[in-house]
Amino acid sequence: MKRWQIPAAVVAALLIAAGAAFLVRENIANYWIKRQLAGTLADTLGAAVDLQGVAWKDGVLQARVFRMSGGDYAFQSLEARELRAVVDWRDLLGASSQPLQVEVAAVDVVYPPHLEPGKKPGASSYHASASRPLDLRVAKSRLRRADGRGWTVDGAQVHAVQSADAWTFSVTGGSLSAEARSPLQIERLAAENREGSWSIDSFALKDVRGGTMAGSAANSGGIWSAKISWQDLDPAVLVPPDVSSHLGGRVTGEAVLKDGVIRGKIEVAGAETKSVDLFVKLAGLLDHEDWQRIPWRIFRFNFSMQPDGRMEMDDLLAVSPKGLAVRGKGAFATDRIDADLHVGVQAAGRPILAAFVPVLFSSREDGYYWTRVRIGGTPAAPTENLSARVAAALALAPAAGAAKSVVEIPDVASEAIGGLLREMMPR
């Protein structure tokens, strides 16, 4: 072979090799995927990775299942199904500066169990990815805690973009619910995670009857802060079933979360209480009055929710057109109830009430007879100091004829709610 022919032969051989490599590139890529991709992802993500049904064909990288757990992440595990990404075969073997666009049919993210009261979460360090920028679209996502407690997101569509040291998220659709409470539909949520700190610029939710909740939130060092407002919500969204089953109406209010405590105020429009034993017992003093269901013209209070789940309530004011008023404060926890209430029954048209002073009612003020009610015990076995006094009042009640002789207040005076109640009512 002549010397000038040697370089030509080498070039021809290289061209043939390159052509053969191109023709069998899918086999080469799939061989590398099966041998190396899971390990490479594990090293890059700093977590355990399991890949199933993964292959590269016609420029599309597909995986039936991607699982990830461990590492310095806030979540306990992540499972994604039916992944698709358009990837040049040469990029499988090396880094690229172009964003990698990935589509995922479904993702299930599981967070650690809910912390017991008094414990603080460990800080999850931010893992900066060394891989190329990522543009991720998830058709259906679910976020939940391993023990089923706390909030759960189900069915949301997520668009997440990772670039440099930050992730940005846009969420629409799906629902947000918590521990047997009525779910809220997700209208939108915009958030960013930068070096482990979360910023939720805005979110908007709604219930099945059109009530809305909106606000913003941030998390730095594991500590959340937030500002939230809601309008015409179903009570079942905010309180557990054993409470919402006794309360109807539409709830409006606002709250601020700071240093682990949520403080806010609530007003219930069209409020109605159902089967409240305290009021049913009081109605037993009066002829032809049924207080199983009581509508309220005014129903409002301030509240605070402590980190251990204890809810404290004060400045309660409730006024019913049925001639009933309540004011006071209370606290509710999983293992304890405490409430100090002043309950007033309107005097007008009820002359018999005068006979129950001082056995039941301690004073007459603003056109009402007032009695102090203390509630304690547990949610499963509450106690109160009203029943014994109602029984004593009934035992001492005058005969029907005598009751009719009790002097009744003039109608004009009885219709006015003055003094303290008037000062507390909206003008």
TIKENU-546686 format. One record per residue (C-alpha): residue number from 1; residue in three letters; chain; x, y, z. Coordinates in steps of 0.2 Angstrom, whole numbers, plus 5000, padded with zeros to 4 digits. Layout:
TIKENU-546686
+-----+-----+-------+------+-------+------+
|   n | res | chain | east | north |   up |
+-----+-----+-------+------+-------+------+
| NUM | ala |     A |    X |     Y |    Z |
...
+-----+-----+-------+------+-------+------+
***
This chain:
TIKENU-546686
+-----+-----+-------+------+-------+------+
|   n | res | chain | east | north |   up |
+-----+-----+-------+------+-------+------+
|   1 | met |     A | 5000 |  5000 | 5000 |
|   2 | lys |     A | 5007 |  5017 | 4995 |
|   3 | arg |     A | 5010 |  5029 | 5009 |
|   4 | trp |     A | 4997 |  5042 | 5003 |
|   5 | gln |     A | 4984 |  5028 | 5003 |
|   6 | ile |     A | 4986 |  5025 | 5022 |
|   7 | pro |     A | 4978 |  5042 | 5028 |
|   8 | ala |     A | 4964 |  5039 | 5016 |
|   9 | ala |     A | 4961 |  5022 | 5023 |
|  10 | val |     A | 4961 |  5028 | 5041 |
|  11 | val |     A | 4948 |  5042 | 5036 |
|  12 | ala |     A | 4937 |  5029 | 5027 |
|  13 | ala |     A | 4938 |  5017 | 5042 |
|  14 | leu |     A | 4933 |  5031 | 5054 |
|  15 | leu |     A | 4919 |  5036 | 5043 |
|  16 | ile |     A | 4913 |  5018 | 5042 |
|  17 | ala |     A | 4914 |  5017 | 5061 |
|  18 | ala |     A | 4905 |  5033 | 5064 |
|  19 | gly |     A | 4891 |  5028 | 5052 |
|  20 | ala |     A | 4890 |  5011 | 5060 |
|  21 | ala |     A | 4889 |  5019 | 5077 |
|  22 | phe |     A | 4875 |  5031 | 5071 |
|  23 | leu |     A | 4866 |  5016 | 5064 |
|  24 | val |     A | 4867 |  5007 | 5081 |
|  25 | arg |     A | 4866 |  5022 | 5092 |
|  26 | glu |     A | 4850 |  5016 | 5100 |
|  27 | asn |     A | 4858 |  5000 | 5105 |
|  28 | ile |     A | 4873 |  5009 | 5112 |
|  29 | ala |     A | 4862 |  5022 | 5121 |
|  30 | asn |     A | 4851 |  5008 | 5128 |
|  31 | tyr |     A | 4866 |  4998 | 5134 |
|  32 | trp |     A | 4873 |  5013 | 5143 |
|  33 | ile |     A | 4856 |  5017 | 5150 |
|  34 | lys |     A | 4854 |  4999 | 5158 |
|  35 | arg |     A | 4872 |  4999 | 5165 |
|  36 | gln |     A | 4875 |  5017 | 5170 |
|  37 | leu |     A | 4860 |  5029 | 5170 |
|  38 | ala |     A | 4852 |  5024 | 5187 |
|  39 | gly |     A | 4869 |  5025 | 5196 |
|  40 | thr |     A | 4873 |  5042 | 5187 |
|  41 | leu |     A | 4857 |  5049 | 5193 |
|  42 | ala |     A | 4859 |  5043 | 5211 |
|  43 | asp |     A | 4877 |  5051 | 5211 |
|  44 | thr |     A | 4870 |  5067 | 5204 |
|  45 | leu |     A | 4854 |  5068 | 5215 |
|  46 | gly |     A | 4863 |  5062 | 5231 |
|  47 | ala |     A | 4849 |  5049 | 5234 |
|  48 | ala |     A | 4844 |  5031 | 5230 |
|  49 | val |     A | 4837 |  5029 | 5213 |
|  50 | asp |     A | 4827 |  5015 | 5205 |
|  51 | leu |     A | 4823 |  5015 | 5186 |
|  52 | gln |     A | 4811 |  5003 | 5178 |
|  53 | gly |     A | 4806 |  5001 | 5159 |
|  54 | val |     A | 4818 |  5014 | 5154 |
|  55 | ala |     A | 4824 |  5015 | 5135 |
|  56 | trp |     A | 4829 |  5028 | 5122 |
|  57 | lys |     A | 4821 |  5027 | 5105 |
|  58 | asp |     A | 4819 |  5039 | 5090 |
|  59 | gly |     A | 4826 |  5053 | 5101 |
|  60 | val |     A | 4814 |  5050 | 5115 |
|  61 | leu |     A | 4820 |  5044 | 5132 |
|  62 | gln |     A | 4806 |  5035 | 5141 |
|  63 | ala |     A | 4804 |  5027 | 5159 |
|  64 | arg |     A | 4789 |  5018 | 5165 |
|  65 | val |     A | 4794 |  5021 | 5184 |
|  66 | phe |     A | 4807 |  5032 | 5192 |
|  67 | arg |     A | 4808 |  5031 | 5211 |
|  68 | met |     A | 4819 |  5042 | 5223 |
|  69 | ser |     A | 4822 |  5041 | 5241 |
|  70 | gly |     A | 4834 |  5047 | 5254 |
|  71 | gly |     A | 4846 |  5061 | 5253 |
|  72 | asp |     A | 4844 |  5079 | 5260 |
|  73 | tyr |     A | 4827 |  5082 | 5254 |
|  74 | ala |     A | 4811 |  5088 | 5263 |
|  75 | phe |     A | 4801 |  5073 | 5256 |
|  76 | gln |     A | 4803 |  5055 | 5261 |
|  77 | ser |     A | 4801 |  5047 | 5244 |
|  78 | leu |     A | 4796 |  5051 | 5226 |
|  79 | glu |     A | 4788 |  5040 | 5213 |
|  80 | ala |     A | 4785 |  5046 | 5195 |
|  81 | arg |     A | 4777 |  5036 | 5181 |
|  82 | glu |     A | 4777 |  5037 | 5162 |
|  83 | leu |     A | 4791 |  5049 | 5160 |
|  84 | arg |     A | 4796 |  5056 | 5142 |
|  85 | ala |     A | 4810 |  5067 | 5137 |
|  86 | val |     A | 4817 |  5072 | 5120 |
|  87 | val |     A | 4835 |  5069 | 5122 |
|  88 | asp |     A | 4849 |  5069 | 5109 |
|  89 | trp |     A | 4858 |  5052 | 5111 |
|  90 | arg |     A | 4875 |  5061 | 5113 |
|  91 | asp |     A | 4868 |  5071 | 5128 |
|  92 | leu |     A | 4865 |  5055 | 5137 |
|  93 | leu |     A | 4883 |  5052 | 5139 |
|  94 | gly |     A | 4888 |  5070 | 5144 |
|  95 | ala |     A | 4881 |  5087 | 5151 |
|  96 | ser |     A | 4872 |  5100 | 5141 |
|  97 | ser |     A | 4868 |  5118 | 5144 |
|  98 | gln |     A | 4851 |  5116 | 5136 |
|  99 | pro |     A | 4836 |  5114 | 5147 |
| 100 | leu |     A | 4830 |  5096 | 5148 |
| 101 | gln |     A | 4811 |  5096 | 5145 |
| 102 | val |     A | 4802 |  5081 | 5154 |
| 103 | glu |     A | 4784 |  5076 | 5154 |
| 104 | val |     A | 4777 |  5065 | 5167 |
| 105 | ala |     A | 4760 |  5057 | 5168 |
| 106 | ala |     A | 4759 |  5056 | 5187 |
| 107 | val |     A | 4770 |  5059 | 5203 |
| 108 | asp |     A | 4767 |  5053 | 5221 |
| 109 | val |     A | 4777 |  5063 | 5234 |
| 110 | val |     A | 4777 |  5056 | 5252 |
| 111 | tyr |     A | 4783 |  5067 | 5266 |
| 112 | pro |     A | 4789 |  5061 | 5284 |
| 113 | pro |     A | 4775 |  5058 | 5297 |
| 114 | his |     A | 4768 |  5073 | 5306 |
| 115 | leu |     A | 4779 |  5078 | 5320 |
| 116 | glu |     A | 4772 |  5076 | 5338 |
| 117 | pro |     A | 4768 |  5092 | 5347 |
| 118 | gly |     A | 4784 |  5101 | 5354 |
| 119 | lys |     A | 4796 |  5093 | 5341 |
| 120 | lys |     A | 4804 |  5104 | 5328 |
| 121 | pro |     A | 4808 |  5097 | 5310 |
| 122 | gly |     A | 4826 |  5095 | 5305 |
| 123 | ala |     A | 4832 |  5107 | 5292 |
| 124 | ser |     A | 4833 |  5099 | 5275 |
| 125 | ser |     A | 4849 |  5105 | 5266 |
| 126 | tyr |     A | 4847 |  5111 | 5248 |
| 127 | his |     A | 4854 |  5099 | 5235 |
| 128 | ala |     A | 4860 |  5109 | 5220 |
| 129 | ser |     A | 4859 |  5099 | 5205 |
| 130 | ala |     A | 4875 |  5097 | 5194 |
| 131 | ser |     A | 4864 |  5091 | 5179 |
| 132 | arg |     A | 4857 |  5102 | 5165 |
| 133 | pro |     A | 4843 |  5114 | 5168 |
| 134 | leu |     A | 4826 |  5106 | 5169 |
| 135 | asp |     A | 4809 |  5110 | 5163 |
| 136 | leu |     A | 4797 |  5098 | 5171 |
| 137 | arg |     A | 4778 |  5096 | 5167 |
| 138 | val |     A | 4767 |  5084 | 5178 |
| 139 | ala |     A | 4750 |  5080 | 5172 |
| 140 | lys |     A | 4744 |  5073 | 5189 |
| 141 | ser |     A | 4753 |  5075 | 5206 |
| 142 | arg |     A | 4749 |  5069 | 5224 |
| 143 | leu |     A | 4758 |  5076 | 5239 |
| 144 | arg |     A | 4755 |  5068 | 5256 |
| 145 | arg |     A | 4762 |  5063 | 5273 |
| 146 | ala |     A | 4766 |  5045 | 5277 |
| 147 | asp |     A | 4754 |  5044 | 5292 |
| 148 | gly |     A | 4740 |  5052 | 5282 |
| 149 | arg |     A | 4739 |  5067 | 5294 |
| 150 | gly |     A | 4740 |  5086 | 5288 |
| 151 | trp |     A | 4737 |  5093 | 5271 |
| 152 | thr |     A | 4736 |  5082 | 5255 |
| 153 | val |     A | 4737 |  5088 | 5237 |
| 154 | asp |     A | 4729 |  5077 | 5225 |
| 155 | gly |     A | 4727 |  5078 | 5206 |
| 156 | ala |     A | 4736 |  5095 | 5203 |
| 157 | gln |     A | 4745 |  5099 | 5187 |
| 158 | val |     A | 4763 |  5106 | 5190 |
| 159 | his |     A | 4775 |  5115 | 5179 |
| 160 | ala |     A | 4792 |  5116 | 5188 |
| 161 | val |     A | 4808 |  5124 | 5181 |
| 162 | gln |     A | 4825 |  5122 | 5188 |
| 163 | ser |     A | 4839 |  5134 | 5184 |
| 164 | ala |     A | 4855 |  5137 | 5194 |
| 165 | asp |     A | 4851 |  5137 | 5212 |
| 166 | ala |     A | 4832 |  5139 | 5211 |
| 167 | trp |     A | 4816 |  5130 | 5207 |
| 168 | thr |     A | 4800 |  5139 | 5201 |
| 169 | phe |     A | 4783 |  5131 | 5202 |
| 170 | ser |     A | 4766 |  5134 | 5194 |
| 171 | val |     A | 4752 |  5124 | 5200 |
| 172 | thr |     A | 4734 |  5123 | 5194 |
| 173 | gly |     A | 4719 |  5111 | 5196 |
| 174 | gly |     A | 4718 |  5096 | 5209 |
| 175 | ser |     A | 4712 |  5098 | 5227 |
| 176 | leu |     A | 4719 |  5102 | 5244 |
| 177 | ser |     A | 4712 |  5093 | 5259 |
| 178 | ala |     A | 4716 |  5089 | 5277 |
| 179 | glu |     A | 4711 |  5075 | 5289 |
| 180 | ala |     A | 4693 |  5072 | 5284 |
| 181 | arg |     A | 4689 |  5090 | 5281 |
| 182 | ser |     A | 4680 |  5096 | 5265 |
| 183 | pro |     A | 4693 |  5098 | 5251 |
| 184 | leu |     A | 4697 |  5115 | 5242 |
| 185 | gln |     A | 4700 |  5116 | 5223 |
| 186 | ile |     A | 4716 |  5123 | 5218 |
| 187 | glu |     A | 4714 |  5138 | 5206 |
| 188 | arg |     A | 4732 |  5143 | 5206 |
| 189 | leu |     A | 4748 |  5143 | 5216 |
| 190 | ala |     A | 4765 |  5151 | 5211 |
| 191 | ala |     A | 4780 |  5147 | 5222 |
| 192 | glu |     A | 4799 |  5147 | 5222 |
| 193 | asn |     A | 4812 |  5137 | 5231 |
| 194 | arg |     A | 4829 |  5145 | 5232 |
| 195 | glu |     A | 4843 |  5136 | 5242 |
| 196 | gly |     A | 4830 |  5128 | 5253 |
| 197 | ser |     A | 4819 |  5143 | 5257 |
| 198 | trp |     A | 4801 |  5143 | 5250 |
| 199 | ser |     A | 4792 |  5158 | 5244 |
| 200 | ile |     A | 4774 |  5156 | 5239 |
| 201 | asp |     A | 4770 |  5172 | 5230 |
| 202 | ser |     A | 4751 |  5169 | 5229 |
| 203 | phe |     A | 4738 |  5155 | 5230 |
| 204 | ala |     A | 4720 |  5155 | 5226 |
| 205 | leu |     A | 4708 |  5141 | 5232 |
| 206 | lys |     A | 4689 |  5138 | 5231 |
| 207 | asp |     A | 4676 |  5126 | 5239 |
| 208 | val |     A | 4662 |  5117 | 5230 |
| 209 | arg |     A | 4650 |  5131 | 5233 |
| 210 | gly |     A | 4661 |  5145 | 5227 |
| 211 | gly |     A | 4669 |  5151 | 5243 |
| 212 | thr |     A | 4687 |  5157 | 5241 |
| 213 | met |     A | 4703 |  5157 | 5250 |
| 214 | ala |     A | 4719 |  5167 | 5245 |
| 215 | gly |     A | 4735 |  5172 | 5252 |
| 216 | ser |     A | 4754 |  5171 | 5252 |
| 217 | ala |     A | 4767 |  5162 | 5262 |
| 218 | ala |     A | 4786 |  5159 | 5265 |
| 219 | asn |     A | 4797 |  5146 | 5274 |
| 220 | ser |     A | 4815 |  5150 | 5280 |
| 221 | gly |     A | 4825 |  5138 | 5290 |
| 222 | gly |     A | 4809 |  5127 | 5292 |
| 223 | ile |     A | 4799 |  5141 | 5300 |
| 224 | trp |     A | 4783 |  5146 | 5290 |
| 225 | ser |     A | 4774 |  5163 | 5289 |
| 226 | ala |     A | 4759 |  5167 | 5280 |
| 227 | lys |     A | 4744 |  5179 | 5277 |
| 228 | ile |     A | 4728 |  5171 | 5272 |
| 229 | ser |     A | 4710 |  5178 | 5270 |
| 230 | trp |     A | 4694 |  5168 | 5265 |
| 231 | gln |     A | 4677 |  5173 | 5259 |
| 232 | asp |     A | 4660 |  5163 | 5261 |
| 233 | leu |     A | 4669 |  5147 | 5264 |
| 234 | asp |     A | 4659 |  5131 | 5270 |
| 235 | pro |     A | 4663 |  5129 | 5289 |
| 236 | ala |     A | 4668 |  5110 | 5285 |
| 237 | val |     A | 4683 |  5117 | 5276 |
| 238 | leu |     A | 4691 |  5125 | 5292 |
| 239 | val |     A | 4685 |  5114 | 5306 |
| 240 | pro |     A | 4683 |  5095 | 5308 |
| 241 | pro |     A | 4667 |  5085 | 5305 |
| 242 | asp |     A | 4662 |  5084 | 5324 |
| 243 | val |     A | 4661 |  5103 | 5324 |
| 244 | ser |     A | 4655 |  5108 | 5307 |
| 245 | ser |     A | 4640 |  5096 | 5309 |
| 246 | his |     A | 4633 |  5108 | 5322 |
| 247 | leu |     A | 4637 |  5124 | 5312 |
| 248 | gly |     A | 4629 |  5130 | 5296 |
| 249 | gly |     A | 4633 |  5146 | 5286 |
| 250 | arg |     A | 4647 |  5154 | 5276 |
| 251 | val |     A | 4663 |  5159 | 5284 |
| 252 | thr |     A | 4673 |  5175 | 5281 |
| 253 | gly |     A | 4689 |  5180 | 5289 |
| 254 | glu |     A | 4708 |  5182 | 5289 |
| 255 | ala |     A | 4723 |  5176 | 5298 |
| 256 | val |     A | 4742 |  5178 | 5300 |
| 257 | leu |     A | 4754 |  5164 | 5303 |
| 258 | lys |     A | 4770 |  5170 | 5313 |
| 259 | asp |     A | 4782 |  5160 | 5324 |
| 260 | gly |     A | 4771 |  5144 | 5323 |
| 261 | val |     A | 4755 |  5153 | 5329 |
| 262 | ile |     A | 4740 |  5157 | 5318 |
| 263 | arg |     A | 4730 |  5172 | 5324 |
| 264 | gly |     A | 4714 |  5178 | 5315 |
| 265 | lys |     A | 4696 |  5182 | 5316 |
| 266 | ile |     A | 4680 |  5174 | 5309 |
| 267 | glu |     A | 4663 |  5180 | 5305 |
| 268 | val |     A | 4649 |  5168 | 5300 |
| 269 | ala |     A | 4635 |  5174 | 5289 |
| 270 | gly |     A | 4619 |  5165 | 5289 |
| 271 | ala |     A | 4625 |  5155 | 5304 |
| 272 | glu |     A | 4614 |  5142 | 5311 |
| 273 | thr |     A | 4619 |  5130 | 5326 |
| 274 | lys |     A | 4611 |  5112 | 5326 |
| 275 | ser |     A | 4608 |  5101 | 5341 |
| 276 | val |     A | 4619 |  5110 | 5353 |
| 277 | asp |     A | 4615 |  5102 | 5370 |
| 278 | leu |     A | 4618 |  5118 | 5380 |
| 279 | phe |     A | 4604 |  5128 | 5371 |
| 280 | val |     A | 4592 |  5113 | 5371 |
| 281 | lys |     A | 4593 |  5112 | 5390 |
| 282 | leu |     A | 4589 |  5131 | 5391 |
| 283 | ala |     A | 4574 |  5129 | 5380 |
| 284 | gly |     A | 4567 |  5117 | 5392 |
| 285 | leu |     A | 4563 |  5131 | 5404 |
| 286 | leu |     A | 4552 |  5139 | 5391 |
| 287 | asp |     A | 4535 |  5133 | 5384 |
| 288 | his |     A | 4533 |  5130 | 5366 |
| 289 | glu |     A | 4551 |  5135 | 5361 |
| 290 | asp |     A | 4562 |  5123 | 5351 |
| 291 | trp |     A | 4581 |  5127 | 5351 |
| 292 | gln |     A | 4587 |  5112 | 5341 |
| 293 | arg |     A | 4591 |  5124 | 5327 |
| 294 | ile |     A | 4595 |  5142 | 5331 |
| 295 | pro |     A | 4599 |  5155 | 5318 |
| 296 | trp |     A | 4611 |  5169 | 5322 |
| 297 | arg |     A | 4610 |  5187 | 5316 |
| 298 | ile |     A | 4628 |  5190 | 5323 |
| 299 | phe |     A | 4641 |  5176 | 5325 |
| 300 | arg |     A | 4660 |  5181 | 5326 |
| 301 | phe |     A | 4675 |  5178 | 5336 |
| 302 | asn |     A | 4694 |  5180 | 5336 |
| 303 | phe |     A | 4705 |  5164 | 5337 |
| 304 | ser |     A | 4723 |  5158 | 5339 |
| 305 | met |     A | 4730 |  5141 | 5334 |
| 306 | gln |     A | 4745 |  5135 | 5344 |
| 307 | pro |     A | 4759 |  5124 | 5336 |
| 308 | asp |     A | 4753 |  5109 | 5347 |
| 309 | gly |     A | 4736 |  5111 | 5338 |
| 310 | arg |     A | 4727 |  5119 | 5353 |
| 311 | met |     A | 4714 |  5132 | 5347 |
| 312 | glu |     A | 4710 |  5147 | 5358 |
| 313 | met |     A | 4695 |  5158 | 5355 |
| 314 | asp |     A | 4690 |  5175 | 5363 |
| 315 | asp |     A | 4679 |  5190 | 5360 |
| 316 | leu |     A | 4665 |  5178 | 5355 |
| 317 | leu |     A | 4648 |  5187 | 5351 |
| 318 | ala |     A | 4633 |  5178 | 5345 |
| 319 | val |     A | 4615 |  5186 | 5344 |
| 320 | ser |     A | 4600 |  5176 | 5338 |
| 321 | pro |     A | 4583 |  5183 | 5333 |
| 322 | lys |     A | 4576 |  5169 | 5344 |
| 323 | gly |     A | 4581 |  5180 | 5359 |
| 324 | leu |     A | 4597 |  5172 | 5363 |
| 325 | ala |     A | 4614 |  5179 | 5365 |
| 326 | val |     A | 4632 |  5172 | 5369 |
| 327 | arg |     A | 4648 |  5180 | 5373 |
| 328 | gly |     A | 4664 |  5173 | 5380 |
| 329 | lys |     A | 4680 |  5164 | 5377 |
| 330 | gly |     A | 4687 |  5146 | 5376 |
| 331 | ala |     A | 4701 |  5134 | 5371 |
| 332 | phe |     A | 4700 |  5117 | 5362 |
| 333 | ala |     A | 4713 |  5103 | 5360 |
| 334 | thr |     A | 4713 |  5085 | 5356 |
| 335 | asp |     A | 4712 |  5080 | 5375 |
| 336 | arg |     A | 4704 |  5095 | 5383 |
| 337 | ile |     A | 4690 |  5108 | 5382 |
| 338 | asp |     A | 4689 |  5124 | 5392 |
| 339 | ala |     A | 4676 |  5138 | 5389 |
| 340 | asp |     A | 4669 |  5152 | 5400 |
| 341 | leu |     A | 4653 |  5158 | 5392 |
| 342 | his |     A | 4639 |  5171 | 5397 |
| 343 | val |     A | 4623 |  5166 | 5390 |
| 344 | gly |     A | 4608 |  5178 | 5389 |
| 345 | val |     A | 4590 |  5174 | 5386 |
| 346 | gln |     A | 4579 |  5189 | 5381 |
| 347 | ala |     A | 4567 |  5194 | 5394 |
| 348 | ala |     A | 4553 |  5201 | 5383 |
| 349 | gly |     A | 4538 |  5189 | 5382 |
| 350 | arg |     A | 4546 |  5177 | 5395 |
| 351 | pro |     A | 4540 |  5183 | 5412 |
| 352 | ile |     A | 4544 |  5166 | 5419 |
| 353 | leu |     A | 4562 |  5170 | 5418 |
| 354 | ala |     A | 4561 |  5182 | 5433 |
| 355 | ala |     A | 4557 |  5167 | 5444 |
| 356 | phe |     A | 4574 |  5159 | 5440 |
| 357 | val |     A | 4584 |  5173 | 5448 |
| 358 | pro |     A | 4596 |  5169 | 5457 |
| 359 | val |     A | 4595 |  5150 | 5455 |
| 360 | leu |     A | 4600 |  5150 | 5437 |
| 361 | phe |     A | 4602 |  5168 | 5431 |
| 362 | ser |     A | 4614 |  5179 | 5440 |
| 363 | ser |     A | 4609 |  5196 | 5433 |
| 364 | arg |     A | 4597 |  5205 | 5421 |
| 365 | glu |     A | 4606 |  5217 | 5409 |
| 366 | asp |     A | 4602 |  5225 | 5392 |
| 367 | gly |     A | 4585 |  5216 | 5391 |
| 368 | tyr |     A | 4593 |  5199 | 5394 |
| 369 | tyr |     A | 4594 |  5187 | 5409 |
| 370 | trp |     A | 4612 |  5181 | 5410 |
| 371 | thr |     A | 4620 |  5165 | 5416 |
| 372 | arg |     A | 4638 |  5160 | 5417 |
| 373 | val |     A | 4642 |  5143 | 5409 |
| 374 | arg |     A | 4658 |  5134 | 5412 |
| 375 | ile |     A | 4663 |  5120 | 5400 |
| 376 | gly |     A | 4677 |  5107 | 5403 |
| 377 | gly |     A | 4682 |  5089 | 5401 |
| 378 | thr |     A | 4687 |  5081 | 5384 |
| 379 | pro |     A | 4679 |  5082 | 5367 |
| 380 | ala |     A | 4673 |  5064 | 5370 |
| 381 | ala |     A | 4666 |  5067 | 5387 |
| 382 | pro |     A | 4663 |  5086 | 5390 |
| 383 | thr |     A | 4657 |  5093 | 5406 |
| 384 | glu |     A | 4647 |  5108 | 5410 |
| 385 | asn |     A | 4639 |  5117 | 5425 |
| 386 | leu |     A | 4622 |  5121 | 5418 |
| 387 | ser |     A | 4612 |  5105 | 5419 |
| 388 | ala |     A | 4611 |  5105 | 5438 |
| 389 | arg |     A | 4606 |  5123 | 5439 |
| 390 | val |     A | 4592 |  5121 | 5425 |
| 391 | ala |     A | 4586 |  5106 | 5435 |
| 392 | ala |     A | 4585 |  5116 | 5451 |
| 393 | ala |     A | 4577 |  5131 | 5442 |
| 394 | leu |     A | 4563 |  5119 | 5436 |
| 395 | ala |     A | 4561 |  5112 | 5453 |
| 396 | leu |     A | 4558 |  5130 | 5460 |
| 397 | ala |     A | 4548 |  5136 | 5445 |
| 398 | pro |     A | 4531 |  5144 | 5450 |
| 399 | ala |     A | 4515 |  5136 | 5445 |
| 400 | ala |     A | 4508 |  5140 | 5428 |
| 401 | gly |     A | 4496 |  5152 | 5435 |
| 402 | ala |     A | 4508 |  5161 | 5446 |
| 403 | ala |     A | 4520 |  5162 | 5431 |
| 404 | lys |     A | 4507 |  5172 | 5422 |
| 405 | ser |     A | 4506 |  5185 | 5436 |
| 406 | val |     A | 4525 |  5189 | 5434 |
| 407 | val |     A | 4526 |  5207 | 5428 |
| 408 | glu |     A | 4532 |  5207 | 5410 |
| 409 | ile |     A | 4544 |  5221 | 5403 |
| 410 | pro |     A | 4537 |  5233 | 5391 |
| 411 | asp |     A | 4539 |  5227 | 5373 |
| 412 | val |     A | 4548 |  5243 | 5368 |
| 413 | ala |     A | 4561 |  5240 | 5381 |
| 414 | ser |     A | 4563 |  5222 | 5378 |
| 415 | glu |     A | 4566 |  5225 | 5359 |
| 416 | ala |     A | 4581 |  5236 | 5362 |
| 417 | ile |     A | 4598 |  5227 | 5364 |
| 418 | gly |     A | 4608 |  5241 | 5373 |
| 419 | gly |     A | 4623 |  5243 | 5384 |
| 420 | leu |     A | 4637 |  5230 | 5381 |
| 421 | leu |     A | 4629 |  5221 | 5366 |
| 422 | arg |     A | 4625 |  5237 | 5357 |
| 423 | glu |     A | 4643 |  5243 | 5359 |
| 424 | met |     A | 4649 |  5226 | 5352 |
| 425 | met |     A | 4637 |  5225 | 5337 |
| 426 | pro |     A | 4643 |  5232 | 5320 |
| 427 | arg |     A | 4636 |  5250 | 5315 |
+-----+-----+-------+------+-------+------+
***
